[in-house]
Amino acid sequence: MAWSWRYEGANGESVDGPAESFGSQADAESWIGQTWRELAASGVTSVALLEDDRVEYRMSLQPVAE
């Protein structure tokens, strides 16, 4: 099983990002924890964690509004 991230822009459209593949969910989550700021700065507003083609979950990279 391969884990990867799909990158999404402000309107939910797919945007380009690093084509990384991981052997475990933990490895994928560790990687996004280290790179999310750079992704957000490049215009990625949310990501979806994929296990092969199945979406495990989606996550915003935007700050929480107060």
Rosetta blueprint (number, residue, H / E / L):
1 M L
2 A L
3 W E
4 S E
5 W E
6 R E
7 Y E
8 E E
9 G L
10 A L
11 N L
12 G L
13 E L
14 S E
15 V L
16 D L
17 G L
18 P L
19 A L
20 E L
21 S L
22 F E
23 G L
24 S L
25 Q H
26 A H
27 D H
28 A H
29 E H
30 S H
31 W H
32 I H
33 G H
34 Q H
35 T H
36 W H
37 R H
38 E H
39 L H
40 A H
41 A H
42 S L
43 G L
44 V L
45 T L
46 S E
47 V E
48 A E
49 L E
50 L E
51 E E
52 D L
53 D L
54 R E
55 V E
56 E E
57 Y E
58 R E
59 M E
60 S E
61 L L
62 Q L
63 P L
64 V L
65 A L
66 E L
